[in-house]
Amino acid sequence: MTASTSEAGGGAGDGAGDGAGDGATARRESFKDIALRTLSGAGRAVAQLASGLNTAVLAALLLLWLALTAVTSAVGVGLLMAPASLRALHALAGRERARLARWGPEVVAPQPPPTRLRAALVDPTTHRELRWLLRHSTLGLLLGLLGVLLPISAVRDTAFPLYWTFMPEHTTATSVGIGNAHTWPDALAVALLGVGWIAIILGLTPGMARLQSGPGRRLLAAGPDVDLSLRVAELTATRAAALDAHATELRRIERSLHDGAQNRLVSVAVLIGAARRMVARDPAGADELLERAQSAAEMALAELRTVARGILPPVLADRGLAGALSGLAADCAVPCRIDVDVPARCAASVEATAYFVVAEALTNIAKHSGAAHATITARGTGDRLVLRVEDDGRGGADAEGGSGLTGIRRRIAAHDGDLTLTSPPGGPTVLTVDLPCGR
């Protein structure tokens, strides 16, 4: 009885210890999740700020051009430059909308604004674009510069103790241009400054990115009074393309099952029936028929697996998009290099579409391009998945021709994605697909 009581007490103690251990593990996992989310958010924010720097520099140059146009309008020269400068303004605003869509919700564009000076002076869309231009060329440019310089300063100052002894005397120690390091404590103080830069990056860059993108999302989006019939028509067309793609896929599956596996299974049934009738009078012949039935059943099973893989490849669920694309590259008749950087999983339908696009593109390369090498690149940036399939073949592919490209285009349209094909005669051929991740 004593032994039994002691054993029970030990079990309770083990349970309490396990509970405490599970709680500590949960806390550790939560800290890890928070750290990963913070790092991921800061990295995403820095990349967004850097991308905003590109349009901010162009906005600053365009603002100078518009100012020059306004000043020279008094002598008539600016009036001649006004249409070109307005077209540049509208093009830059469109580029900013596309950039913002890569890092968040889509910014629906208004109707194309006018490029004639008289109409532009009273056009509300042009007024909003000018207000955005002024803010993005000043505050947006400053935030973009900080988004680029902060990581550089963090790396420089944090790593300063590793190289400060090799620097010439009287060289500024810090990235802000203040102070000199003569001793190890001075070098460690610079490293602490680098840690401070890292803290600023982790804590402030997400807000800086939102502050940089805020004017564009407010001022470049279509207002509630804007006619969105074109966008509605586009979505109606993409829905129709999705339904067509779905119907085509169902017909393909039905045809594969009817012409392949079903015929094989009928053959199995016929052979087994014949073998049953022969088993008494001709055992050797019955055994031969059973072997043929087994071969037909194995072939039917292989065809069923092929059809199942065509619906949703199991490798996507088992190994993710990177593993699935690696398998396609390994099976391709043309030597293929793969470069995949997709940090997070996309929706299953998006990954299946990406798999289908790459599989169809590699099939076309093997059949028609005469290429010696191919390259598959996949990038997950923000809420977008960008695929790029390139080969060094003869080129001359037609984006509007061929059932393969038509099928790719329909699948992409079903996700409201974009397809770009560049294939000059002589090559190279580059197929670029931009899909929303749909998380």
N, C-alpha and C positions, 0 to 999 in steps of 0.2 A: 504494500500500500504506500509505503514511504517512497519507494522508487517511482511508483506511478505518479505520486504528487510532485516529486522533483522533476520528473520528465515534463509534466504539464506546465510547471512554472517555467522550465527552460523554454518550452514552446511559446509561452506568452511573452517571455523576454525577447525571443527571436523575432516574434511578430512586431513588438514595439520597436526593436532595432531596425527591422525592415521598413516599418512605417517612417521612422526618422530618416533612414537612408533615402527612401523614395521622396520624402519632402525635400531633402537637401538636393537630390537629383533634379526635382522639379524646379527648385530655385535656381540651380545652376543652368538648367535648360532655358529658363525664362531670361536670365541674365544674358545668356548666349544669344537668344532670339532678339533681345533688345539691342545688343551690340551689333548683330548682323543687320538688323533693320536700320540702325543709325548709320553704319558704314555704307550700306546700300543707298540710303537716302542722300547722304552727303556726296557719294560718288555720282549719283544721278544728277544732283543739283549742280555740281561742278561741271559736268558735261553739258548740262542745259545752259549754264551761264556762258561757257565757252562757245557753244553754238550761237547764242544770242550776240556774242561779240562780233561774229561775222556780219550779221545784218546791221548791228549798231555802227560798225565802221562804214559800211555802205550808206547808212542813214546820215552819218555826219558829212560824208562827201556829197550826198545828194542835197543836204541842207545848204551847203556852201554853193552848190550849183543853182538852187532855187533863189538864194539871196542874190547871186550874181545876175540871174535872170530878172529879178525884180528891179535891181539897180539900173540895169542897162535897158529896161523897158522905156525909160524916159527918152532915149535916143532911137528907139525902134528895134534895136538888136535883140533885146529880151523878148519882144513879141514874137520874133521868129523862133527863138529857142523854147518858148512856152510849151508847145505841143509835145516836144521830145521830153522835156523835163517832167511833164504830167504823166506821160507814158512810163517814164522811169519810176515815178512815185507809185503808180498803180502796180507795176511789176514788183517793186520791192515790198509793197504791202501784201501781195499774193505770196511772195516767198516767205514772209513772216507768218502768214496764216498756215502755210505748209509746215513750217518749223514748229509752230505751236501744236499742230495736230500730231506731230511725232512725239511730243512730250505730254500729251493730255487729250482732253476732248477736242473734237473737230471744231474749228472756227468757221462757221458757215459764211461764205462770201456773199456780199450783196450783189445786185445787178452791176454789170460793168459800168464804171463811172465815165463821164465824158472826158475827152482830151482837148477839146477846144476851150480856149481861155474864157470866153464869155460865159459858156455853160458851166465851166468848172468853178467860176467865182460864186455861183449860187447853189452848187451841188453839195448836199449835206455829207455824202460819202467822202468827197474830196476834202471837206473841212475836217472830218474825223481823221482821215489819213494824215493830214498835215499836223494835227495835234499829236497823233502818235509819233510822227517823224521827229517832232521837236523833243518829246520826252525820251524816245528811244535813242536818239543821237546824243543825249546828255546823260541822264540817269542810267539808261540801259547800257551805254558805253562804259560808264564808270563801274557798274556792277559786273559787266563782262570782263573788264580788266582785272578787277579783284578776284573773280572766279578763276582766272588763269594764274595770277601772281601769287595768290595765297598757297596753293599746293607747291609751287616752286620754292617759295620762301620757307615753307614747312620742311621740305626735303633738305634744303641748303643748311638751315640752322640746326635741325635735329642731327644731321650727320657731321656737323662742324668738328666735334672732337676727333673724328677719324682722319681729318686731313689738315687741321690747323697748323701743325708743326711744319708742313711743307709750304706754307704760304709765305710770301715776302714780308719783311718787317713793315710795320706801320700800315698794313692793309686793313681796311675796315672789316670787322669781324661779323657784324650782323647784316641781315638782308635789308634793313632799313637805313643803312649807311651811317650808323652811329656806333662808336666804341671800337676799341682794339683789344685783342686778346694777347696777353703776355705770359699767362700761367694757365695751368690746368683748371683751376676754379673759374677763370674767365671763360675758358672754352665750354665748361659745363653750364655756365650761366647762359651762353648763347644757345646751347642745346635746350635749356628750359624755355627760352624764347620760342624755339621751334615747337616744343610741346604746346605752348600757348597758341601758336598758329593752328595746330591740329585741332585744339579745342574750339577755336573760332570756326574752322571749317565744318566740324561736326555739328556745332550748335546753330550757326547763323546762315550757312549757305542755302539750306532749303527755303528759308524766308527770303533770302536775296533773289533766288530763282523765281519765286512767286512775285516778288516786287518787280522784277525785270519783265516778266510775261504779262503782268496785270494790265498795263495800258493797251497792249495788243489785243488781249481778249475782250476788253471793254470797247475799244474804239474801232477795231477792224471787223467785228462781227456784224452780220446783217441785223438791222433793227426790226422791231415787231411789225413795222409798216411795210416791210419789203416783201415783194412777191417771191415766194419760194416755190413757184410752180415748176421751175426747172429742176430743182433738187428733188421734188416729189416725182417728177417724170423719171429722173435718174434712178431713184430708189425703186420705182415701179419696174423699170427695165431690168435692174439687177435681180429683183424678185422673180421676174419671168425667166431670166437666165438661170437662176437657182432651180426653179421648177423644171426647166428643160434639162439641166444637167442631172437632176434627180431621176427624171423619166428615162434619159439615156442610160444612166447607170443601172436602173432596173431592167431595161431591155438587154443590156450586156450580161447581167447576171442570169436572166432567164435563158438567154441564148447559150450561155456557157453551160448551164445545168442541163438544158434540153439536148444540145448537140454532143455534150461530152459525157458527164457522169451518168445521165439517164440512160443513154445508149449502152454504156458499159454495164450498168446494173441489169438491163434487159438481157444483155448477152450472158451475164452470170446466171440469171434465172434459167435461160434456155439450156445452157451447158449443164447446170446441175440437174435439170429434169431429164436430159438425155443420159446423163451418167447414172441416175437412179434406174432408168429402164435397162441399161446395159450391165448393171453391176452383177446380175445373176449369170448371164450367158457369156459376158466378155469382161472379166474384171480388169484386164490390162487396158482395154479401150476406155472403160469407165474411169480408171486412174488418170489416163491422159486427158480426158475431158475435165476432170476435177482440177488438174494442174492448169489447164487453160482458164477455167473459171476463177481459180485463185489469182492468176495473172491479171485477168480482167477486173477483179475486185480491187486489187492493189492499184491498178491504173485509175479506176474510178475514185478511189480514196485520194490519190495524188491530185486528181483534177478538182475534187471537192476542196482540198486544202488550198489549191491555187485560187479558186473562187473566193474562199474565205479570206485569204490574204488580200485579194483585190478589194474586198469590202472595207476592211479596217485591218491593216497589217498588225499581227500580234507583236511584232518586234517594237512597234511604237510604245505599247504598254510595258513591255519588258525592259527595253533599253533606252527609251526616249528618242527624241528626234535625232540627236547626234549619233546614237548607235544605229538607227534605221538608215540614215544617210550614209554612214560608213559601210553598211552592208550593200547598199546600192552601188557605191563606188567600187567595192571589191568585186562585185559581179559584172561590172561594166566591161565590155570588150575593149574599150579604149582606156589606156592608163589614166587614172583619175586621182587628183589630189583633192583633199577635203579639208576645210577650215571652218569649224562650227564654234560659235561663241553665243550661246543662248542661255543666259543664266537661269531663267525661270521657265517652267513648263507653260505652253500655250494651251488653248482649248483643244480637245481631241479632234474636232472637225478641222481646225486650222492646221494641226500637225498632219492629219491625213491628207489635206489639200497640198501641203508642202511636200509630203512624200510623193504624192501623185505627180506633182509638177516636175520634181527632180527625176523621177523614174521615166516620165514621158520625154523629158529633155535629153536624158542619157540615151534613150532608145533612138531618138532622132539623130543624135550625134553618131552613134554606132552605125546607123543605116545609111545616112545621107551626107555626112560632113566630110568624110575622109580625113578626120583629124588624127593627130598623133598623141595629143594630150588634151585633157579636160580638167577644169577646176570647179569645185563646188564651194561656195562661200555662204554661210548662214549667220546672220547677226540679229540678236534680239536687242533692240534699242527702244527704250521707253515702252510704249504699248504697241510697238510695231515689230513684225518679223520680216526681215529683208533677205531674200534669196537671190543668189547670183550664180548662174551656170555659164561658164565660158569655155570655148574650144578654139583651137588654132586651125580649124578646117578651112574649106574653100569659101565659106560664106554664101551670101546670096539667098538666105532664108527669107521667106515671105511671111510677114506677120499675119496676113489675112487668109493665107491658104493653108491647106492641110488639115485633116481631121484632128491630128494630135494637138496642134496649136489652138484649134477651135475649142477642143475639150478643156485645155488649160485655161483659156480665156473665160469660159463659162464658169468653171470652178472658182476662179479668182473673183469674177463679178459677183458670185453668190455671197462672198464675204466682204464685198465693197472694197476690194483691193485694186491694185494697179499692176499692169504688165507693160514692160518696155523691152522691145527686141531691136538690137542693133546688129546688122549683119551685112556689111558692105562686101561687094565682090572681092574675093581674095582673103576675106576674114580679117580679124577674128569675129566670131559670133558670140554675142553677150545677151543672155536672157536675164532680166532683172524683174523680180516679183516683190511687191510690197503688200503685206497682209496685216490687218489688225490682229493682235494676239487673242483677243476675245476671252480674257481671263475673267 
